[in-house]
Amino acid sequence: MADRDIVKVDDAVRKFGINKRTLQRLINEDVGVSPKWVIRRSRIHEAALRAADGETPDWAELAAERGYFDQAHLIKDFKTVIGCLPSQYARQQIQDIR
């Protein structure tokens, strides 16, 4: 999760020099979930951090940086995982600070 360059399972496979099935088995044994799940959570976590930092990010740019096909896919994943739209999350974070 700490390596922000890993945005797809294939990125992890290349970085660690193991095949996809081995990566799946190792992560499932260690964490209990799939590599795709871990990477998706990491991408959404990064988006949430950016949304909460007080400045409105360029969502399309962030989507591209985090390996999403487009902004709509990022927003859909964000809403599924966090429970609200990124813009709503950002507003809530600002209100919580005040």
mmCIF file as gemmi writes it, N, C-alpha and C atoms, coordinates in Angstrom:
data_model
loop_
_atom_site.group_PDB
_atom_site.id
_atom_site.type_symbol
_atom_site.label_atom_id
_atom_site.label_alt_id
_atom_site.label_comp_id
_atom_site.label_asym_id
_atom_site.label_entity_id
_atom_site.label_seq_id
_atom_site.pdbx_PDB_ins_code
_atom_site.Cartn_x
_atom_site.Cartn_y
_atom_site.Cartn_z
_atom_site.occupancy
_atom_site.B_iso_or_equiv
_atom_site.pdbx_formal_charge
_atom_site.auth_seq_id
_atom_site.auth_asym_id
_atom_site.pdbx_PDB_model_num
ATOM 1 N N . MET Axp A 1 ? 0.818 -1.199 0 1 0 ? 1 A 1
ATOM 2 C CA . MET Axp A 1 ? 0 0 0 1 0 ? 1 A 1
ATOM 3 C C . MET Axp A 1 ? 0.859 1.26 0 1 0 ? 1 A 1
ATOM 4 N N . ALA Axp A 2 ? 2.06 1.172 0.506 1 0 ? 2 A 1
ATOM 5 C CA . ALA Axp A 2 ? 2.898 2.356 0.587 1 0 ? 2 A 1
ATOM 6 C C . ALA Axp A 2 ? 3.45 2.791 -0.763 1 0 ? 2 A 1
ATOM 7 N N . ASP Axp A 3 ? 3.495 1.884 -1.725 1 0 ? 3 A 1
ATOM 8 C CA . ASP Axp A 3 ? 4.042 2.208 -3.044 1 0 ? 3 A 1
ATOM 9 C C . ASP Axp A 3 ? 2.934 2.749 -3.937 1 0 ? 3 A 1
ATOM 10 N N . ARG Axp A 4 ? 2.907 4.06 -4.096 1 0 ? 4 A 1
ATOM 11 C CA . ARG Axp A 4 ? 1.849 4.707 -4.859 1 0 ? 4 A 1
ATOM 12 C C . ARG Axp A 4 ? 1.967 4.463 -6.37 1 0 ? 4 A 1
ATOM 13 N N . ASP Axp A 5 ? 3.057 3.865 -6.804 1 0 ? 5 A 1
ATOM 14 C CA . ASP Axp A 5 ? 3.213 3.526 -8.219 1 0 ? 5 A 1
ATOM 15 C C . ASP Axp A 5 ? 2.453 2.255 -8.581 1 0 ? 5 A 1
ATOM 16 N N . ILE Axp A 6 ? 2.052 1.503 -7.581 1 0 ? 6 A 1
ATOM 17 C CA . ILE Axp A 6 ? 1.298 0.274 -7.841 1 0 ? 6 A 1
ATOM 18 C C . ILE Axp A 6 ? -0.186 0.629 -7.856 1 0 ? 6 A 1
ATOM 19 N N . VAL Axp A 7 ? -0.743 0.657 -9.07 1 0 ? 7 A 1
ATOM 20 C CA . VAL Axp A 7 ? -2.155 0.995 -9.207 1 0 ? 7 A 1
ATOM 21 C C . VAL Axp A 7 ? -2.954 -0.14 -9.846 1 0 ? 7 A 1
ATOM 22 N N . LYS Axp A 8 ? -2.253 -1.187 -10.243 1 0 ? 8 A 1
ATOM 23 C CA . LYS Axp A 8 ? -2.901 -2.377 -10.821 1 0 ? 8 A 1
ATOM 24 C C . LYS Axp A 8 ? -2.153 -3.609 -10.334 1 0 ? 8 A 1
ATOM 25 N N . VAL Axp A 9 ? -2.832 -4.736 -10.336 1 0 ? 9 A 1
ATOM 26 C CA . VAL Axp A 9 ? -2.217 -5.985 -9.899 1 0 ? 9 A 1
ATOM 27 C C . VAL Axp A 9 ? -0.978 -6.287 -10.736 1 0 ? 9 A 1
ATOM 28 N N . ASP Axp A 10 ? -1.037 -6.017 -12.035 1 0 ? 10 A 1
ATOM 29 C CA . ASP Axp A 10 ? 0.117 -6.27 -12.899 1 0 ? 10 A 1
ATOM 30 C C . ASP Axp A 10 ? 1.334 -5.443 -12.491 1 0 ? 10 A 1
ATOM 31 N N . ASP Axp A 11 ? 1.118 -4.251 -11.935 1 0 ? 11 A 1
ATOM 32 C CA . ASP Axp A 11 ? 2.233 -3.431 -11.435 1 0 ? 11 A 1
ATOM 33 C C . ASP Axp A 11 ? 2.932 -4.146 -10.283 1 0 ? 11 A 1
ATOM 34 N N . ALA Axp A 12 ? 2.159 -4.729 -9.383 1 0 ? 12 A 1
ATOM 35 C CA . ALA Axp A 12 ? 2.73 -5.451 -8.24 1 0 ? 12 A 1
ATOM 36 C C . ALA Axp A 12 ? 3.466 -6.702 -8.701 1 0 ? 12 A 1
ATOM 37 N N . VAL Axp A 13 ? 2.886 -7.403 -9.669 1 0 ? 13 A 1
ATOM 38 C CA . VAL Axp A 13 ? 3.518 -8.606 -10.207 1 0 ? 13 A 1
ATOM 39 C C . VAL Axp A 13 ? 4.893 -8.268 -10.779 1 0 ? 13 A 1
ATOM 40 N N . ARG Axp A 14 ? 4.956 -7.196 -11.566 1 0 ? 14 A 1
ATOM 41 C CA . ARG Axp A 14 ? 6.241 -6.773 -12.141 1 0 ? 14 A 1
ATOM 42 C C . ARG Axp A 14 ? 7.219 -6.338 -11.054 1 0 ? 14 A 1
ATOM 43 N N . LYS Axp A 15 ? 6.749 -5.551 -10.1 1 0 ? 15 A 1
ATOM 44 C CA . LYS Axp A 15 ? 7.646 -5.023 -9.061 1 0 ? 15 A 1
ATOM 45 C C . LYS Axp A 15 ? 8.262 -6.142 -8.23 1 0 ? 15 A 1
ATOM 46 N N . PHE Axp A 16 ? 7.466 -7.136 -7.875 1 0 ? 16 A 1
ATOM 47 C CA . PHE Axp A 16 ? 7.949 -8.194 -6.991 1 0 ? 16 A 1
ATOM 48 C C . PHE Axp A 16 ? 8.505 -9.4 -7.732 1 0 ? 16 A 1
ATOM 49 N N . GLY Axp A 17 ? 8.335 -9.416 -9.055 1 0 ? 17 A 1
ATOM 50 C CA . GLY Axp A 17 ? 8.901 -10.494 -9.85 1 0 ? 17 A 1
ATOM 51 C C . GLY Axp A 17 ? 8.296 -11.86 -9.584 1 0 ? 17 A 1
ATOM 52 N N . ILE Axp A 18 ? 7.013 -11.876 -9.281 1 0 ? 18 A 1
ATOM 53 C CA . ILE Axp A 18 ? 6.325 -13.148 -9.063 1 0 ? 18 A 1
ATOM 54 C C . ILE Axp A 18 ? 5.104 -13.204 -9.986 1 0 ? 18 A 1
ATOM 55 N N . ASN Axp A 19 ? 4.554 -14.392 -10.146 1 0 ? 19 A 1
ATOM 56 C CA . ASN Axp A 19 ? 3.38 -14.463 -11.012 1 0 ? 19 A 1
ATOM 57 C C . ASN Axp A 19 ? 2.122 -14.039 -10.247 1 0 ? 19 A 1
ATOM 58 N N . LYS Axp A 20 ? 1.084 -13.77 -11.004 1 0 ? 20 A 1
ATOM 59 C CA . LYS Axp A 20 ? -0.147 -13.222 -10.431 1 0 ? 20 A 1
ATOM 60 C C . LYS Axp A 20 ? -0.76 -14.171 -9.396 1 0 ? 20 A 1
ATOM 61 N N . ARG Axp A 21 ? -0.771 -15.44 -9.683 1 0 ? 21 A 1
ATOM 62 C CA . ARG Axp A 21 ? -1.369 -16.404 -8.758 1 0 ? 21 A 1
ATOM 63 C C . ARG Axp A 21 ? -0.605 -16.466 -7.44 1 0 ? 21 A 1
ATOM 64 N N . THR Axp A 22 ? 0.717 -16.395 -7.497 1 0 ? 22 A 1
ATOM 65 C CA . THR Axp A 22 ? 1.521 -16.393 -6.276 1 0 ? 22 A 1
ATOM 66 C C . THR Axp A 22 ? 1.219 -15.153 -5.445 1 0 ? 22 A 1
ATOM 67 N N . LEU Axp A 23 ? 1.122 -14.003 -6.1 1 0 ? 23 A 1
ATOM 68 C CA . LEU Axp A 23 ? 0.782 -12.763 -5.398 1 0 ? 23 A 1
ATOM 69 C C . LEU Axp A 23 ? -0.585 -12.893 -4.733 1 0 ? 23 A 1
ATOM 70 N N . GLN Axp A 24 ? -1.555 -13.428 -5.466 1 0 ? 24 A 1
ATOM 71 C CA . GLN Axp A 24 ? -2.9 -13.609 -4.902 1 0 ? 24 A 1
ATOM 72 C C . GLN Axp A 24 ? -2.853 -14.505 -3.663 1 0 ? 24 A 1
ATOM 73 N N . ARG Axp A 25 ? -2.141 -15.599 -3.768 1 0 ? 25 A 1
ATOM 74 C CA . ARG Axp A 25 ? -2.059 -16.541 -2.645 1 0 ? 25 A 1
ATOM 75 C C . ARG Axp A 25 ? -1.391 -15.909 -1.435 1 0 ? 25 A 1
ATOM 76 N N . LEU Axp A 26 ? -0.259 -15.222 -1.655 1 0 ? 26 A 1
ATOM 77 C CA . LEU Axp A 26 ? 0.473 -14.609 -0.547 1 0 ? 26 A 1
ATOM 78 C C . LEU Axp A 26 ? -0.346 -13.537 0.169 1 0 ? 26 A 1
ATOM 79 N N . ILE Axp A 27 ? -0.979 -12.688 -0.605 1 0 ? 27 A 1
ATOM 80 C CA . ILE Axp A 27 ? -1.766 -11.611 0.015 1 0 ? 27 A 1
ATOM 81 C C . ILE Axp A 27 ? -2.992 -12.187 0.713 1 0 ? 27 A 1
ATOM 82 N N . ASN Axp A 28 ? -3.622 -13.161 0.096 1 0 ? 28 A 1
ATOM 83 C CA . ASN Axp A 28 ? -4.793 -13.766 0.725 1 0 ? 28 A 1
ATOM 84 C C . ASN Axp A 28 ? -4.419 -14.442 2.043 1 0 ? 28 A 1
ATOM 85 N N . GLU Axp A 29 ? -3.269 -15.122 2.064 1 0 ? 29 A 1
ATOM 86 C CA . GLU Axp A 29 ? -2.815 -15.778 3.296 1 0 ? 29 A 1
ATOM 87 C C . GLU Axp A 29 ? -2.464 -14.76 4.373 1 0 ? 29 A 1
ATOM 88 N N . ASP Axp A 30 ? -1.838 -13.658 3.978 1 0 ? 30 A 1
ATOM 89 C CA . ASP Axp A 30 ? -1.366 -12.66 4.936 1 0 ? 30 A 1
ATOM 90 C C . ASP Axp A 30 ? -2.467 -11.7 5.381 1 0 ? 30 A 1
ATOM 91 N N . VAL Axp A 31 ? -3.287 -11.246 4.439 1 0 ? 31 A 1
ATOM 92 C CA . VAL Axp A 31 ? -4.264 -10.198 4.727 1 0 ? 31 A 1
ATOM 93 C C . VAL Axp A 31 ? -5.699 -10.722 4.698 1 0 ? 31 A 1
ATOM 94 N N . GLY Axp A 32 ? -5.934 -11.778 3.919 1 0 ? 32 A 1
ATOM 95 C CA . GLY Axp A 32 ? -7.269 -12.348 3.838 1 0 ? 32 A 1
ATOM 96 C C . GLY Axp A 32 ? -8.144 -11.762 2.744 1 0 ? 32 A 1
ATOM 97 N N . VAL Axp A 33 ? -7.529 -11.007 1.849 1 0 ? 33 A 1
ATOM 98 C CA . VAL Axp A 33 ? -8.254 -10.401 0.729 1 0 ? 33 A 1
ATOM 99 C C . VAL Axp A 33 ? -7.407 -10.526 -0.531 1 0 ? 33 A 1
ATOM 100 N N . SER Axp A 34 ? -7.971 -10.11 -1.642 1 0 ? 34 A 1
ATOM 101 C CA . SER Axp A 34 ? -7.238 -10.199 -2.909 1 0 ? 34 A 1
ATOM 102 C C . SER Axp A 34 ? -6.319 -8.994 -3.105 1 0 ? 34 A 1
ATOM 103 N N . PRO Axp A 35 ? -5.301 -9.116 -3.962 1 0 ? 35 A 1
ATOM 104 C CA . PRO Axp A 35 ? -4.447 -7.977 -4.282 1 0 ? 35 A 1
ATOM 105 C C . PRO Axp A 35 ? -5.26 -6.822 -4.886 1 0 ? 35 A 1
ATOM 106 N N . LYS Axp A 36 ? -6.235 -7.156 -5.702 1 0 ? 36 A 1
ATOM 107 C CA . LYS Axp A 36 ? -7.074 -6.122 -6.313 1 0 ? 36 A 1
ATOM 108 C C . LYS Axp A 36 ? -7.787 -5.311 -5.232 1 0 ? 36 A 1
ATOM 109 N N . TRP Axp A 37 ? -8.289 -5.972 -4.205 1 0 ? 37 A 1
ATOM 110 C CA . TRP Axp A 37 ? -8.975 -5.293 -3.108 1 0 ? 37 A 1
ATOM 111 C C . TRP Axp A 37 ? -8.014 -4.327 -2.403 1 0 ? 37 A 1
ATOM 112 N N . VAL Axp A 38 ? -6.8 -4.809 -2.11 1 0 ? 38 A 1
ATOM 113 C CA . VAL Axp A 38 ? -5.803 -3.983 -1.416 1 0 ? 38 A 1
ATOM 114 C C . VAL Axp A 38 ? -5.457 -2.752 -2.255 1 0 ? 38 A 1
ATOM 115 N N . ILE Axp A 39 ? -5.232 -2.958 -3.539 1 0 ? 39 A 1
ATOM 116 C CA . ILE Axp A 39 ? -4.862 -1.85 -4.423 1 0 ? 39 A 1
ATOM 117 C C . ILE Axp A 39 ? -6.019 -0.867 -4.555 1 0 ? 39 A 1
ATOM 118 N N . ARG Axp A 40 ? -7.234 -1.375 -4.689 1 0 ? 40 A 1
ATOM 119 C CA . ARG Axp A 40 ? -8.407 -0.49 -4.783 1 0 ? 40 A 1
ATOM 120 C C . ARG Axp A 40 ? -8.528 0.359 -3.527 1 0 ? 40 A 1
ATOM 121 N N . ARG Axp A 41 ? -8.373 -0.236 -2.363 1 0 ? 41 A 1
ATOM 122 C CA . ARG Axp A 41 ? -8.447 0.522 -1.101 1 0 ? 41 A 1
ATOM 123 C C . ARG Axp A 41 ? -7.36 1.576 -1.031 1 0 ? 41 A 1
ATOM 124 N N . SER Axp A 42 ? -6.185 1.23 -1.49 1 0 ? 42 A 1
ATOM 125 C CA . SER Axp A 42 ? -5.079 2.19 -1.488 1 0 ? 42 A 1
ATOM 126 C C . SER Axp A 42 ? -5.384 3.377 -2.393 1 0 ? 42 A 1
ATOM 127 N N . ARG Axp A 43 ? -5.939 3.094 -3.564 1 0 ? 43 A 1
ATOM 128 C CA . ARG Axp A 43 ? -6.263 4.177 -4.5 1 0 ? 43 A 1
ATOM 129 C C . ARG Axp A 43 ? -7.336 5.091 -3.916 1 0 ? 43 A 1
ATOM 130 N N . ILE Axp A 44 ? -8.341 4.502 -3.285 1 0 ? 44 A 1
ATOM 131 C CA . ILE Axp A 44 ? -9.408 5.301 -2.683 1 0 ? 44 A 1
ATOM 132 C C . ILE Axp A 44 ? -8.874 6.067 -1.467 1 0 ? 44 A 1
ATOM 133 N N . HIS Axp A 45 ? -8.013 5.444 -0.697 1 0 ? 45 A 1
ATOM 134 C CA . HIS Axp A 45 ? -7.406 6.122 0.462 1 0 ? 45 A 1
ATOM 135 C C . HIS Axp A 45 ? -6.654 7.374 0.006 1 0 ? 45 A 1
ATOM 136 N N . GLU Axp A 46 ? -5.89 7.237 -1.063 1 0 ? 46 A 1
ATOM 137 C CA . GLU Axp A 46 ? -5.161 8.393 -1.614 1 0 ? 46 A 1
ATOM 138 C C . GLU Axp A 46 ? -6.132 9.485 -2.038 1 0 ? 46 A 1
ATOM 139 N N . ALA Axp A 47 ? -7.207 9.105 -2.703 1 0 ? 47 A 1
ATOM 140 C CA . ALA Axp A 47 ? -8.205 10.092 -3.132 1 0 ? 47 A 1
ATOM 141 C C . ALA Axp A 47 ? -8.848 10.769 -1.923 1 0 ? 47 A 1
ATOM 142 N N . ALA Axp A 48 ? -9.138 10.005 -0.877 1 0 ? 48 A 1
ATOM 143 C CA . ALA Axp A 48 ? -9.735 10.581 0.333 1 0 ? 48 A 1
ATOM 144 C C . ALA Axp A 48 ? -8.779 11.557 1.004 1 0 ? 48 A 1
ATOM 145 N N . LEU Axp A 49 ? -7.499 11.203 1.063 1 0 ? 49 A 1
ATOM 146 C CA . LEU Axp A 49 ? -6.511 12.124 1.641 1 0 ? 49 A 1
ATOM 147 C C . LEU Axp A 49 ? -6.448 13.425 0.86 1 0 ? 49 A 1
ATOM 148 N N . ARG Axp A 50 ? -6.467 13.312 -0.458 1 0 ? 50 A 1
ATOM 149 C CA . ARG Axp A 50 ? -6.415 14.51 -1.305 1 0 ? 50 A 1
ATOM 150 C C . ARG Axp A 50 ? -7.677 15.346 -1.138 1 0 ? 50 A 1
ATOM 151 N N . ALA Axp A 51 ? -8.828 14.683 -0.997 1 0 ? 51 A 1
ATOM 152 C CA . ALA Axp A 51 ? -10.089 15.402 -0.817 1 0 ? 51 A 1
ATOM 153 C C . ALA Axp A 51 ? -10.126 16.12 0.52 1 0 ? 51 A 1
ATOM 154 N N . ALA Axp A 52 ? -9.475 15.544 1.518 1 0 ? 52 A 1
ATOM 155 C CA . ALA Axp A 52 ? -9.522 16.097 2.865 1 0 ? 52 A 1
ATOM 156 C C . ALA Axp A 52 ? -8.448 17.138 3.145 1 0 ? 52 A 1
ATOM 157 N N . ASP Axp A 53 ? -7.543 17.372 2.205 1 0 ? 53 A 1
ATOM 158 C CA . ASP Axp A 53 ? -6.423 18.276 2.495 1 0 ? 53 A 1
ATOM 159 C C . ASP Axp A 53 ? -6.784 19.748 2.385 1 0 ? 53 A 1
ATOM 160 N N . GLY Axp A 54 ? -8.048 20.055 2.087 1 0 ? 54 A 1
ATOM 161 C CA . GLY Axp A 54 ? -8.486 21.45 2.058 1 0 ? 54 A 1
ATOM 162 C C . GLY Axp A 54 ? -8.532 22.077 0.683 1 0 ? 54 A 1
ATOM 163 N N . GLU Axp A 55 ? -7.851 21.482 -0.284 1 0 ? 55 A 1
ATOM 164 C CA . GLU Axp A 55 ? -7.885 21.996 -1.649 1 0 ? 55 A 1
ATOM 165 C C . GLU Axp A 55 ? -8.628 21.003 -2.529 1 0 ? 55 A 1
ATOM 166 N N . THR Axp A 56 ? -9.486 21.501 -3.394 1 0 ? 56 A 1
ATOM 167 C CA . THR Axp A 56 ? -10.23 20.627 -4.28 1 0 ? 56 A 1
ATOM 168 C C . THR Axp A 56 ? -9.302 20.095 -5.361 1 0 ? 56 A 1
ATOM 169 N N . PRO Axp A 57 ? -9.087 18.787 -5.374 1 0 ? 57 A 1
ATOM 170 C CA . PRO Axp A 57 ? -8.19 18.221 -6.39 1 0 ? 57 A 1
ATOM 171 C C . PRO Axp A 57 ? -8.842 18.207 -7.769 1 0 ? 57 A 1
ATOM 172 N N . ASP Axp A 58 ? -8.04 18.094 -8.775 1 0 ? 58 A 1
ATOM 173 C CA . ASP Axp A 58 ? -8.54 17.865 -10.128 1 0 ? 58 A 1
ATOM 174 C C . ASP Axp A 58 ? -8.85 16.373 -10.192 1 0 ? 58 A 1
ATOM 175 N N . TRP Axp A 59 ? -10.139 16.033 -10.106 1 0 ? 59 A 1
ATOM 176 C CA . TRP Axp A 59 ? -10.541 14.637 -10 1 0 ? 59 A 1
ATOM 177 C C . TRP Axp A 59 ? -10.132 13.825 -11.22 1 0 ? 59 A 1
ATOM 178 N N . ALA Axp A 60 ? -10.207 14.423 -12.4 1 0 ? 60 A 1
ATOM 179 C CA . ALA Axp A 60 ? -9.81 13.706 -13.613 1 0 ? 60 A 1
ATOM 180 C C . ALA Axp A 60 ? -8.313 13.391 -13.571 1 0 ? 60 A 1
ATOM 181 N N . GLU Axp A 61 ? -7.519 14.344 -13.133 1 0 ? 61 A 1
ATOM 182 C CA . GLU Axp A 61 ? -6.071 14.132 -13.027 1 0 ? 61 A 1
ATOM 183 C C . GLU Axp A 61 ? -5.762 13.078 -11.968 1 0 ? 61 A 1
ATOM 184 N N . LEU Axp A 62 ? -6.432 13.171 -10.834 1 0 ? 62 A 1
ATOM 185 C CA . LEU Axp A 62 ? -6.226 12.19 -9.767 1 0 ? 62 A 1
ATOM 186 C C . LEU Axp A 62 ? -6.625 10.794 -10.231 1 0 ? 62 A 1
ATOM 187 N N . ALA Axp A 63 ? -7.729 10.704 -10.957 1 0 ? 63 A 1
ATOM 188 C CA . ALA Axp A 63 ? -8.17 9.407 -11.491 1 0 ? 63 A 1
ATOM 189 C C . ALA Axp A 63 ? -7.095 8.81 -12.393 1 0 ? 63 A 1
ATOM 190 N N . ALA Axp A 64 ? -6.539 9.627 -13.258 1 0 ? 64 A 1
ATOM 191 C CA . ALA Axp A 64 ? -5.486 9.15 -14.168 1 0 ? 64 A 1
ATOM 192 C C . ALA Axp A 64 ? -4.238 8.729 -13.384 1 0 ? 64 A 1
ATOM 193 N N . GLU Axp A 65 ? -3.846 9.52 -12.402 1 0 ? 65 A 1
ATOM 194 C CA . GLU Axp A 65 ? -2.669 9.203 -11.584 1 0 ? 65 A 1
ATOM 195 C C . GLU Axp A 65 ? -2.832 7.88 -10.849 1 0 ? 65 A 1
ATOM 196 N N . ARG Axp A 66 ? -4.039 7.603 -10.388 1 0 ? 66 A 1
ATOM 197 C CA . ARG Axp A 66 ? -4.289 6.416 -9.584 1 0 ? 66 A 1
ATOM 198 C C . ARG Axp A 66 ? -4.728 5.214 -10.411 1 0 ? 66 A 1
ATOM 199 N N . GLY Axp A 67 ? -4.616 5.314 -11.76 1 0 ? 67 A 1
ATOM 200 C CA . GLY Axp A 67 ? -4.842 4.165 -12.61 1 0 ? 67 A 1
ATOM 201 C C . GLY Axp A 67 ? -6.28 3.904 -13.009 1 0 ? 67 A 1
ATOM 202 N N . TYR Axp A 68 ? -7.144 4.861 -12.802 1 0 ? 68 A 1
ATOM 203 C CA . TYR Axp A 68 ? -8.538 4.695 -13.22 1 0 ? 68 A 1
ATOM 204 C C . TYR Axp A 68 ? -8.682 5.03 -14.694 1 0 ? 68 A 1
ATOM 205 N N . PHE Axp A 69 ? -9.662 4.401 -15.333 1 0 ? 69 A 1
ATOM 206 C CA . PHE Axp A 69 ? -9.944 4.657 -16.747 1 0 ? 69 A 1
ATOM 207 C C . PHE Axp A 69 ? -10.402 6.102 -16.931 1 0 ? 69 A 1
ATOM 208 N N . ASP Axp A 70 ? -11.221 6.579 -16.012 1 0 ? 70 A 1
ATOM 209 C CA . ASP Axp A 70 ? -11.691 7.961 -16.078 1 0 ? 70 A 1
ATOM 210 C C . ASP Axp A 70 ? -12.191 8.404 -14.702 1 0 ? 70 A 1
ATOM 211 N N . GLN Axp A 71 ? -12.579 9.653 -14.622 1 0 ? 71 A 1
ATOM 212 C CA . GLN Axp A 71 ? -13.032 10.255 -13.371 1 0 ? 71 A 1
ATOM 213 C C . GLN Axp A 71 ? -14.286 9.558 -12.838 1 0 ? 71 A 1
ATOM 214 N N . ALA Axp A 72 ? -15.174 9.169 -13.71 1 0 ? 72 A 1
ATOM 215 C CA . ALA Axp A 72 ? -16.419 8.523 -13.281 1 0 ? 72 A 1
ATOM 216 C C . ALA Axp A 72 ? -16.151 7.222 -12.52 1 0 ? 72 A 1
ATOM 217 N N . HIS Axp A 73 ? -15.16 6.461 -12.957 1 0 ? 73 A 1
ATOM 218 C CA . HIS Axp A 73 ? -14.833 5.213 -12.266 1 0 ? 73 A 1
ATOM 219 C C . HIS Axp A 73 ? -14.257 5.497 -10.874 1 0 ? 73 A 1
ATOM 220 N N . LEU Axp A 74 ? -13.429 6.51 -10.76 1 0 ? 74 A 1
ATOM 221 C CA . LEU Axp A 74 ? -12.904 6.897 -9.446 1 0 ? 74 A 1
ATOM 222 C C . LEU Axp A 74 ? -14.05 7.293 -8.524 1 0 ? 74 A 1
ATOM 223 N N . ILE Axp A 75 ? -14.943 8.127 -9.004 1 0 ? 75 A 1
ATOM 224 C CA . ILE Axp A 75 ? -16.045 8.608 -8.177 1 0 ? 75 A 1
ATOM 225 C C . ILE Axp A 75 ? -16.952 7.448 -7.76 1 0 ? 75 A 1
ATOM 226 N N . LYS Axp A 76 ? -17.2 6.516 -8.669 1 0 ? 76 A 1
ATOM 227 C CA . LYS Axp A 76 ? -18.032 5.355 -8.343 1 0 ? 76 A 1
ATOM 228 C C . LYS Axp A 76 ? -17.379 4.516 -7.25 1 0 ? 76 A 1
ATOM 229 N N . ASP Axp A 77 ? -16.092 4.225 -7.399 1 0 ? 77 A 1
ATOM 230 C CA . ASP Axp A 77 ? -15.374 3.469 -6.366 1 0 ? 77 A 1
ATOM 231 C C . ASP Axp A 77 ? -15.358 4.228 -5.045 1 0 ? 77 A 1
ATOM 232 N N . PHE Axp A 78 ? -15.108 5.524 -5.102 1 0 ? 78 A 1
ATOM 233 C CA . PHE Axp A 78 ? -15.059 6.348 -3.897 1 0 ? 78 A 1
ATOM 234 C C . PHE Axp A 78 ? -16.383 6.248 -3.152 1 0 ? 78 A 1
ATOM 235 N N . LYS Axp A 79 ? -17.477 6.416 -3.874 1 0 ? 79 A 1
ATOM 236 C CA . LYS Axp A 79 ? -18.794 6.374 -3.246 1 0 ? 79 A 1
ATOM 237 C C . LYS Axp A 79 ? -19.082 4.993 -2.661 1 0 ? 79 A 1
ATOM 238 N N . THR Axp A 80 ? -18.672 3.939 -3.359 1 0 ? 80 A 1
ATOM 239 C CA . THR Axp A 80 ? -18.883 2.58 -2.871 1 0 ? 80 A 1
ATOM 240 C C . THR Axp A 80 ? -18.113 2.337 -1.575 1 0 ? 80 A 1
ATOM 241 N N . VAL Axp A 81 ? -16.876 2.781 -1.527 1 0 ? 81 A 1
ATOM 242 C CA . VAL Axp A 81 ? -16.018 2.508 -0.373 1 0 ? 81 A 1
ATOM 243 C C . VAL Axp A 81 ? -16.27 3.483 0.776 1 0 ? 81 A 1
ATOM 244 N N . ILE Axp A 82 ? -16.338 4.771 0.483 1 0 ? 82 A 1
ATOM 245 C CA . ILE Axp A 82 ? -16.451 5.805 1.517 1 0 ? 82 A 1
ATOM 246 C C . ILE Axp A 82 ? -17.91 6.069 1.898 1 0 ? 82 A 1
ATOM 247 N N . GLY Axp A 83 ? -18.807 5.931 0.936 1 0 ? 83 A 1
ATOM 248 C CA . GLY Axp A 83 ? -20.225 6.118 1.235 1 0 ? 83 A 1
ATOM 249 C C . GLY Axp A 83 ? -20.812 7.437 0.788 1 0 ? 83 A 1
ATOM 250 N N . CYS Axp A 84 ? -19.977 8.269 0.178 1 0 ? 84 A 1
ATOM 251 C CA . CYS Axp A 84 ? -20.468 9.542 -0.344 1 0 ? 84 A 1
ATOM 252 C C . CYS Axp A 84 ? -19.569 9.972 -1.499 1 0 ? 84 A 1
ATOM 253 N N . LEU Axp A 85 ? -20.005 10.994 -2.201 1 0 ? 85 A 1
ATOM 254 C CA . LEU Axp A 85 ? -19.204 11.524 -3.298 1 0 ? 85 A 1
ATOM 255 C C . LEU Axp A 85 ? -17.952 12.208 -2.758 1 0 ? 85 A 1
ATOM 256 N N . PRO Axp A 86 ? -16.88 12.267 -3.544 1 0 ? 86 A 1
ATOM 257 C CA . PRO Axp A 86 ? -15.66 12.937 -3.079 1 0 ? 86 A 1
ATOM 258 C C . PRO Axp A 86 ? -15.9 14.391 -2.671 1 0 ? 86 A 1
ATOM 259 N N . SER Axp A 87 ? -16.722 15.105 -3.417 1 0 ? 87 A 1
ATOM 260 C CA . SER Axp A 87 ? -16.989 16.505 -3.079 1 0 ? 87 A 1
ATOM 261 C C . SER Axp A 87 ? -17.708 16.62 -1.739 1 0 ? 87 A 1
ATOM 262 N N . GLN Axp A 88 ? -18.634 15.7 -1.458 1 0 ? 88 A 1
ATOM 263 C CA . GLN Axp A 88 ? -19.33 15.693 -0.171 1 0 ? 88 A 1
ATOM 264 C C . GLN Axp A 88 ? -18.35 15.369 0.957 1 0 ? 88 A 1
ATOM 265 N N . TYR Axp A 89 ? -17.479 14.42 0.707 1 0 ? 89 A 1
ATOM 266 C CA . TYR Axp A 89 ? -16.468 14.037 1.69 1 0 ? 89 A 1
ATOM 267 C C . TYR Axp A 89 ? -15.56 15.219 2.005 1 0 ? 89 A 1
ATOM 268 N N . ALA Axp A 90 ? -15.128 15.915 0.982 1 0 ? 90 A 1
ATOM 269 C CA . ALA Axp A 90 ? -14.242 17.073 1.178 1 0 ? 90 A 1
ATOM 270 C C . ALA Axp A 90 ? -14.943 18.142 2.015 1 0 ? 90 A 1
ATOM 271 N N . ARG Axp A 91 ? -16.206 18.433 1.691 1 0 ? 91 A 1
ATOM 272 C CA . ARG Axp A 91 ? -16.954 19.435 2.471 1 0 ? 91 A 1
ATOM 273 C C . ARG Axp A 91 ? -17.081 19.008 3.929 1 0 ? 91 A 1
ATOM 274 N N . GLN Axp A 92 ? -17.349 17.718 4.157 1 0 ? 92 A 1
ATOM 275 C CA . GLN Axp A 92 ? -17.495 17.218 5.514 1 0 ? 92 A 1
ATOM 276 C C . GLN Axp A 92 ? -16.187 17.351 6.287 1 0 ? 92 A 1
ATOM 277 N N . GLN Axp A 93 ? -15.068 17.077 5.635 1 0 ? 93 A 1
ATOM 278 C CA . GLN Axp A 93 ? -13.773 17.195 6.288 1 0 ? 93 A 1
ATOM 279 C C . GLN Axp A 93 ? -13.492 18.637 6.706 1 0 ? 93 A 1
ATOM 280 N N . ILE Axp A 94 ? -13.847 19.575 5.835 1 0 ? 94 A 1
ATOM 281 C CA . ILE Axp A 94 ? -13.651 20.991 6.163 1 0 ? 94 A 1
ATOM 282 C C . ILE Axp A 94 ? -14.527 21.395 7.33 1 0 ? 94 A 1
ATOM 283 N N . GLN Axp A 95 ? -15.773 20.93 7.368 1 0 ? 95 A 1
ATOM 284 C CA . GLN Axp A 95 ? -16.679 21.237 8.474 1 0 ? 95 A 1
ATOM 285 C C . GLN Axp A 95 ? -16.172 20.646 9.777 1 0 ? 95 A 1
ATOM 286 N N . ASP Axp A 96 ? -15.609 19.445 9.708 1 0 ? 96 A 1
ATOM 287 C CA . ASP Axp A 96 ? -15.08 18.794 10.912 1 0 ? 96 A 1
ATOM 288 C C . ASP Axp A 96 ? -13.896 19.553 11.495 1 0 ? 96 A 1
ATOM 289 N N . ILE Axp A 97 ? -13.133 20.204 10.64 1 0 ? 97 A 1
ATOM 290 C CA . ILE Axp A 97 ? -11.962 20.971 11.101 1 0 ? 97 A 1
ATOM 291 C C . ILE Axp A 97 ? -12.413 22.22 11.844 1 0 ? 97 A 1
ATOM 292 N N . ARG Axp A 98 ? -13.484 22.806 11.366 1 0 ? 98 A 1
ATOM 293 C CA . ARG Axp A 98 ? -13.978 24.047 11.984 1 0 ? 98 A 1
ATOM 294 C C . ARG Axp A 98 ? -14.605 23.75 13.274 1 0 ? 98 A 1
